[in-house]
Amino acid sequence: MEHIEIERKFLPPALPDGLEHYPHKEFLQGYLSTSPTVRVRREGEAYVLTYKGSGLLKREEYNLPLTAESFAHLLEKCDGLCIEKTRYRIPLPGTAYTAEFDRFQGELAGLLLVEVEFPDEASARAFTPPSWFGREVTGDPRYQNSSLSRFGLPGEEKA
């Protein structure tokens, strides 16, 4: 299924208040390729193969369902780090948007990222993030999950 993904990404300095009260899922994902991006992911009890086109703010995305067996088989073939994270869905008061707050575990433990998806580029550019979102990293490819899988945590001295 084709989808155009338009999102902005931020690097929050701390956990938001009341995080435990928001719905969340455990994710495990690996990358078969990072150019182009081809990912396998377990989202709770669902399994998906995803192709993502190039771009930082806006890119094509195709998702195909997988069985648990297919996911396990393909995960073994992935290069780089497997990404483990808990994703919390946090409604943003006064907007129609939901923040997807990712708290990473494993090799990327300590990393926090928050993303917001938009229906179009104009909405993305008009969005004013809450102060708890921290520094915007939409334009920094080091914070794409595919890059994190290949290179690990970005050194902040490079920012």
Backbone torsions as a table, in degrees:
resi	resn	phi	psi	omega
1	MET	NA	125.7	-179.2
2	GLU	-83.3	146.0	-179.5
3	HIS	-154.3	140.1	172.2
4	ILE	-96.1	119.9	-179.6
5	GLU	-94.1	122.8	176.1
6	ILE	-125.3	111.6	-176.5
7	GLU	-145.1	153.9	170.9
8	ARG	-115.2	146.6	-173.0
9	LYS	-127.4	142.0	-175.9
10	PHE	-135.4	160.0	-177.4
11	LEU	-116.1	86.5	-177.8
12	PRO	-67.2	141.1	-178.6
13	PRO	-77.7	-15.5	-176.0
14	ALA	-155.6	167.0	175.6
15	LEU	-67.7	138.9	175.6
16	PRO	-71.3	154.3	178.6
17	ASP	-62.6	141.1	174.1
18	GLY	70.5	21.9	-175.7
19	LEU	-53.0	-37.6	-176.5
20	GLU	-64.4	-13.7	-177.9
21	HIS	-89.3	-6.2	-176.9
22	TYR	-96.7	149.7	177.5
23	PRO	-61.8	145.2	-178.4
24	HIS	-151.3	161.0	177.0
25	LYS	-138.0	151.9	173.9
26	GLU	-90.5	135.0	179.8
27	PHE	-119.6	143.4	169.5
28	LEU	-135.0	126.0	-178.4
29	GLN	-144.9	151.3	176.9
30	GLY	-139.2	164.2	-174.9
31	TYR	-117.0	121.7	174.1
32	LEU	-78.6	-28.3	179.2
33	SER	-155.9	145.2	175.3
34	THR	-111.0	-4.9	176.9
35	SER	-150.5	88.9	3.0
36	PRO	-74.6	165.4	-179.4
37	THR	-78.7	119.3	174.5
38	VAL	-130.3	117.7	-171.4
39	ARG	-125.6	147.5	167.3
40	VAL	-114.4	141.2	-174.9
41	ARG	-144.9	140.5	167.6
42	ARG	-104.7	121.6	178.0
43	GLU	-114.7	95.8	-174.1
44	GLY	64.0	-112.9	179.6
45	GLU	-105.6	7.0	179.7
46	ALA	-103.7	150.5	-178.3
47	TYR	-127.3	135.2	-172.4
48	VAL	-142.2	141.3	168.0
49	LEU	-104.8	129.0	-176.6
50	THR	-126.0	136.5	169.1
51	TYR	-111.4	131.6	176.8
52	LYS	-123.2	134.8	176.0
53	GLY	-75.3	-177.5	-179.5
54	SER	-80.0	160.3	178.9
55	GLY	129.1	162.7	179.6
56	LEU	-113.2	-52.8	178.9
57	LEU	-81.2	-39.9	-173.5
58	LYS	-135.7	132.5	176.1
59	ARG	-160.3	156.6	176.7
60	GLU	-70.9	147.8	177.7
61	GLU	-143.6	131.2	176.1
62	TYR	-121.2	131.6	179.2
63	ASN	-120.7	134.3	176.6
64	LEU	-128.0	134.1	179.1
65	PRO	-69.4	148.9	175.7
66	LEU	-125.1	159.6	169.3
67	THR	-85.8	165.1	176.6
68	ALA	-60.3	-38.6	-179.8
69	GLU	-66.3	-44.0	178.4
70	SER	-63.5	-41.9	177.9
71	PHE	-59.1	-49.5	-178.2
72	ALA	-60.9	-41.4	179.3
73	HIS	-63.3	-46.9	-178.7
74	LEU	-70.8	-35.3	-180.0
75	LEU	-59.2	-36.1	178.5
76	GLU	-63.2	-23.0	-177.0
77	LYS	-93.3	-1.2	-177.2
78	CYS	-74.3	147.0	175.0
79	ASP	-96.7	159.2	174.6
80	GLY	74.5	-164.0	-178.7
81	LEU	-75.3	141.8	166.3
82	CYS	-82.0	135.2	-178.0
83	ILE	-95.1	125.5	176.7
84	GLU	-116.8	128.1	179.7
85	LYS	-156.0	158.2	171.3
86	THR	-108.4	127.3	179.3
87	ARG	-106.9	124.1	177.4
88	TYR	-105.5	138.7	177.4
89	ARG	-104.8	113.5	-173.6
90	ILE	-116.4	111.1	177.5
91	PRO	-62.1	141.3	179.4
92	LEU	-101.7	107.4	-176.5
93	PRO	-54.2	140.0	178.0
94	GLY	79.9	5.9	178.3
95	THR	-135.8	171.6	174.5
96	ALA	-93.5	8.3	-171.5
97	TYR	-100.7	157.6	174.8
98	THR	-124.1	130.9	175.1
99	ALA	-81.7	136.5	172.4
100	GLU	-104.5	104.6	-175.4
101	PHE	-97.8	117.8	-179.0
102	ASP	-105.0	126.7	175.3
103	ARG	-113.8	111.4	-172.7
104	PHE	-83.1	149.3	175.1
105	GLN	-123.1	-174.3	176.7
106	GLY	63.8	-137.2	-177.4
107	GLU	-59.9	-25.4	-177.0
108	LEU	-104.8	16.9	-178.7
109	ALA	-52.9	136.4	-179.8
110	GLY	102.2	-22.5	179.5
111	LEU	-76.8	134.6	175.3
112	LEU	-124.3	131.7	175.6
113	LEU	-135.6	147.1	174.2
114	VAL	-131.8	135.7	-179.1
115	GLU	-126.6	151.0	172.4
116	VAL	-132.0	129.9	177.2
117	GLU	-96.3	147.2	-174.9
118	PHE	-128.8	155.2	179.8
119	PRO	-75.3	-22.6	-179.2
120	ASP	-158.3	167.6	-177.3
121	GLU	-66.2	-35.2	180.0
122	ALA	-62.1	-42.1	178.4
123	SER	-64.7	-40.3	179.5
124	ALA	-62.0	-44.5	-177.8
125	ARG	-71.1	-28.8	-178.5
126	ALA	-81.4	-15.3	-175.7
127	PHE	-66.7	130.6	174.1
128	THR	-105.9	112.2	-176.6
129	PRO	-72.1	148.2	174.0
130	PRO	-64.6	155.4	-176.6
131	SER	-61.2	-29.6	-178.0
132	TRP	-69.2	-12.7	178.7
133	PHE	-66.6	-27.9	-179.4
134	GLY	77.1	-154.2	-173.8
135	ARG	-72.5	136.8	177.2
136	GLU	-78.5	134.7	179.0
137	VAL	-128.1	22.0	179.5
138	THR	-53.6	-44.3	-176.2
139	GLY	-85.9	4.8	-178.1
140	ASP	-104.3	104.1	-175.7
141	PRO	-62.9	-15.8	179.0
142	ARG	-64.1	-20.3	-178.3
143	TYR	-98.9	7.5	170.4
144	GLN	-74.5	141.4	-178.2
145	ASN	-57.4	-35.3	179.3
146	SER	-63.8	-37.5	177.2
147	SER	-70.8	-40.7	177.0
148	LEU	-60.2	-37.3	178.3
149	SER	-64.4	-39.5	-177.5
150	ARG	-78.7	-42.1	-168.6
151	PHE	-115.8	-7.9	-176.9
152	GLY	78.1	-161.5	-176.8
153	LEU	-65.9	132.9	176.0
154	PRO	-65.5	142.7	172.7
155	GLY	-77.4	121.9	-176.9
156	GLU	-62.3	-19.7	177.8
157	GLU	-66.5	-16.6	-179.4
158	LYS	-87.7	-10.7	-173.1
159	ALA	-68.2	NA	NA
